[in-house]
Amino acid sequence: MNLDTLRATVAGPVLLPGDPGYADELATYNLTVVHTPAVVVGARTAADVQAAVRYAAGANLPVAILGAGHGSSVSDEGAVLITTRRLTGLVIDKEARTARVEAGVRWAEFIEEANKAGLAGLNGSSPTVTVVSYTLGGGLGPFGRKYGYAADHVTALDVVTADGELRHVTAASEPDLFWALRGGKGNFGVVIAIEFTLFPIPAFYGGGIFFPGELAADVLHLFQEWTQDLPEEMSASVGLLHLPPLPFVPEPLRDRLVAHLRITYLGSPSEGAVLVQPFRELGTPIIDAVGILPYAAIASVHNDPVEPLPLYEHGALLRELPKEAVDTVLKFAGPGSASPLVLAEIRHMGGALSRAPEVPNAVGNRDETLYNVFLVAAGGPPAAAALHGYEQELIDALAPWSTGRRYLNFMFAGDAAPGAAALAFAPESYERLTGIKRRFDPANLFRINHNIAPAA
Ligand SMILES: Cc1cc2nc3c(=O)[nH]c(=O)nc-3n(C[C@H](O)[C@H](O)[C@H](O)COP(=O)(O)OP(=O)(O)OC[C@H]3O[C@@H](n4cnc5c(N)ncnc54)[C@H](O)[C@@H]3O)c2cc1C
């Protein structure tokens, strides 16, 4: 297929550098990632995706995929980039408690629709990531300790593989591909839609409490003790925030250190209130927004920024969180530190996140992980090396308690060296993934990602 045939076949736009609309089509969330593909195809249908993949294979070009642009990793210079934002199908079956969600749908849209049906999905902290990309990388969210990863509840996927075929993949139809796609992210094809099970959560007890920086050490130390013995109904994290003085940041939180406790409790609100009481006794918060919230308000628990930003992220998985580990985080990101981080977050894992799902999938590093550390710095390209360096120093200092492994969705552009993706999986799972990759993508067409290269 040549470019003219591609243009004639595809319903959405096909754009080259310099074409009107090319730059707009590449709009992304993380402004540190600059997209420079040879061709960009704005897919309207699965057939558009099939044509783009066949064109790329024929031209011997790699295929890159752009959803909402929070997690782009390696450069797509010279690639065929498929944008998914026009794939907006979203069907919620209230009776069956299932959803079918196409690749361009973001969690914000899903949450609103699901809440109308009194149902919930396993979204993460950010409402602006796509449901599909997030879920393919695992999907770690505020109901995680109770229900596990989002990928654990996927029942079917429609995917265009490297041969250009559109496959409906289930545990019965393609067991290997079904296992690999749920956790292997964008390595096995362009996912057009996923189907998954929903939960009857019209409302929950939770939200965030923002404490002034002076209380940061107390909040983190209490979090450390408190998470040693928590019911699985409680998912929680704590973030040290230093937000810029920008209009979208609420005035009392601007340009100051803040300790942010985030909780979701899926038991009774009165039990939840008892559990959170020790934090309320620490001192006067800046904002206490914990209460009974509808699922529609789930994004307010973390309050992630929705505006595009220039971000540099890093992460680590911890097997334990002793007091010394908390002191280390405080030393780098607490009061009096010279931290350039906008967020140093510790998420409590365990519970269902530690267990294998009913239908096994590729999501790795479950049983040994009890805490997930996520760091975010913001700045322009000149600051990149210094910001990455600071994050790396903190990650290195956490080494005594770290598993040395990674969570794939918390791997970003700075973690995309060849072979790095192996850290996200158990060694035997990674080997199985490379074998499945050889079967479905022997030429490694899908390599503009945290790449799983085909087995030799
Ligand atoms: C502020 C912030 C908060 C976050 N919070 C969480 C969280 O709470 N929990 C969590 O698990 N993750 C979280 N993440 C990580 C996020 O879920 C991933 O980066 C996710 O991939 C972003 O989705 P996106 O649509 O923006 O992906 P994009 O950046 O558009 O794509 C990233 C990669 O996903 C793959 N991909 C995208 N679409 C498809 C598709 N249709 N088919 C196949 N592959 C595809 C491709 O490999 C692509 O390169 C967060 C990220 C940020 C920046």
The ligand as a Gaussian input file, in Angstrom:
#p B3LYP/6-31G(d) Opt

LIG

0 1
 C       -0.467000      12.424000      36.237000
 C       -0.458000      10.931000      35.979000
 C       -1.145000      10.096000      36.848000
 C       -1.171000       8.714000      36.621000
 N       -1.822000       7.899000      37.504000
 C       -1.865000       6.558000      37.285000
 C       -2.510000       5.678000      38.193000
 O       -3.095000       6.115000      39.189000
 N       -2.471000       4.348000      37.956000
 C       -1.878000       3.825000      36.840000
 O       -1.915000       2.605000      36.639000
 N       -1.252000       4.643000      35.951000
 C       -1.238000       5.983000      36.153000
 N       -0.575000       6.796000      35.279000
 C        0.081000       6.194000      34.128000
 C       -0.891000       6.123000      32.942000
 O       -1.963000       5.243000      33.242000
 C       -0.155000       5.589000      31.717000
 O        0.899000       6.457000      31.381000
 C       -1.101000       5.449000      30.521000
 O       -0.455000       4.704000      29.532000
 C       -1.501000       6.814000      29.995000
 O       -2.578000       6.714000      29.114000
 P       -2.598000       7.659000      27.829000
 O       -3.871000       7.444000      27.112000
 O       -2.253000       9.037000      28.205000
 O       -1.428000       6.932000      27.034000
 P       -0.475000       7.466000      25.858000
 O        0.617000       8.281000      26.423000
 O       -1.279000       8.066000      24.776000
 O        0.120000       6.065000      25.385000
 C        1.121000       5.435000      26.132000
 C        1.404000       4.086000      25.503000
 O        0.288000       3.236000      25.725000
 C        0.156000       2.345000      24.638000
 N       -1.188000       2.507000      24.060000
 C       -1.961000       3.617000      24.087000
 N       -3.139000       3.364000      23.465000
 C       -3.074000       2.092000      23.036000
 C       -3.973000       1.253000      22.299000
 N       -5.150000       1.690000      21.904000
 N       -3.568000      -0.007000      22.010000
 C       -2.367000      -0.470000      22.409000
 N       -1.482000       0.286000      23.092000
 C       -1.842000       1.555000      23.405000
 C        1.235000       2.682000      23.646000
 O        2.339000       1.845000      23.868000
 C        1.586000       4.110000      23.999000
 O        2.908000       4.438000      23.686000
 C       -0.514000       8.176000      35.480000
 C        0.177000       9.023000      34.614000
 C        0.209000      10.393000      34.849000
 C        0.972000      11.278000      33.923000

